[in-house]
Amino acid sequence: MRIIAYAYTPSTGENIPNRHIWGWEIDEIYQDMGDRPQLSKLLRDCENQSTDYLLIRTLEELGDSLGEVCDRLQILEEAGVKIIALENSINYQDQTINKADILRLFQQIRQNQHSQKIRQAHARNRLNILPPPGRPPYGYKRGKDRYVLDRSTAPMVKDFFDKFLLYGSLRGAVRYLEKKYYKKISVTTGKRWLINPVYRGDLQYKNGEIITDTHVPIISREEAAQIDRLLKRNSRLPPRSASAARSLAGLVRCQACQSTLVVAKVTAYRQTKEYLYLRPQNCPRQPKCSALSYKQVWQRAIAQICQELAPAIARLTIPNMDGVKAGMQGAIAGKEELLKQLPNLLTTGILDEETVALRAYKIRTEIAQLQNQLAQLPPVNLLETAQTVTLPQFWLDLSETERRFYLREFIKQIDIIRQPDQTWDLQIIFIF
């Protein structure tokens, strides 16, 4: 008994199927990519050599149109070959199926071929570094072969990014956009703007691959790295704490009841003076844990940060970040040099145009991955920054918004440790 298999892969960068997917003991595998010379060989072999079974993933792999598929099915039937399509729901050679089932099968083949042609067109656009289909992101418009800045809306988007970089508050940046430009967007939309590669000058396709430096960016690489770091930092906090008015919001926890302390504001009757307290949000104890003066907790926290931050950083084992960055930059430069050599390989005839486009696409995605890893490296001036923030006067000169920004850079949590005599202490838990 002779069993063969056939697999077709479009020449647009899709992975060639593994030879072990069939689940049968195969005598010979025919594989095509782009054109179908192996299919022609398969048909000739079936006419000249007795073959019992042909395994194929889907019937539409036998041709680019329904007519081609039917012609090749007829040739295989005349040769006495039984066809097993692993992914088609209907076996058209089954004698028990009716004409309606056959028609549904052919309709399915036609639809799948149409979808495949659309995917191939999108894949060719990826190889040619063209923008994906659909509406361009806000701040851009579609040009001939790339996104171009929309001069009426791009400054608004840039202002949104600048506001987030300045204060690290997504909700604050969304409110600022509505107040200044009357542009109302949701917080979810604002988050999508912050992580969208298009605003960084890159293209991201549906398969998740990114190609860098394809059009004019709205933010620089350094700003993009800072945005990623701020988003990662804010993800450790409750959703609204990152944009809260008070710097300690979301950071303080009562160790006795494990409840987060929220900021409460109290005003005296017919007076404008405000009193701020930190009180447990969901204290299960009876009697409940008492509230604490916000000012006292803040003053003691700053004093403790000034004492403990520098020794905590000194105990860290910080790798040679300059060496790590130099290694990644060297790898990026090497791949960029490979890109420059591809036109010469095309001119000399070593590679054809289609292979050059596919290879260039792969190299660009590898460069994008390296640049992303490089952007996520921590800052190298951690010790210098610690020397500044351990000065009490530094904190006194900041606004409440600026204090919120710096506290979240170093602190993961502040625990209130209550004593039996109604006094309390602080325990600072740093991020590193």
Secondary structure, DSSP 4 states (H G I P E B T S, - for coil): --EEEEEEE-TTTPPPPPTTSS-S--SEEEEEESS-HHHHHHHHHHHHS---EEEES-GGGG-SSHHHHHHHHHHHHHTTPEEEESS-SS-TT-TT--HHHHHHHHHHHHHHHHHHHHHHHHHHHHHTTPPPSSPPPTTEEE-SSSEEE-TTTHHHHHHHHHHHHHH--HHHHHHHHHHHH-----HHHHHHHHH-GGGGT-EE-TTS-EE-S-S--SS-HHHHHHHHHHHHHHTTS-TTGGG-SSTTTTTEEETTT-PBEEEEEEE-TT---EEEEEEESS--SSSPPPPEEHHHHHHHHHHHHHHHHHHHHHTS----HHHHHHHHHHHHHHHHHHHHHHHHHHHTTSS-HHHHHHHHHHHHHHHHHHHHHHHTSPPS-HHHHHHHHTSHHHHHTS-HHHHHHHHHHHEEEEEEEE-TTS-EEEEEEE--
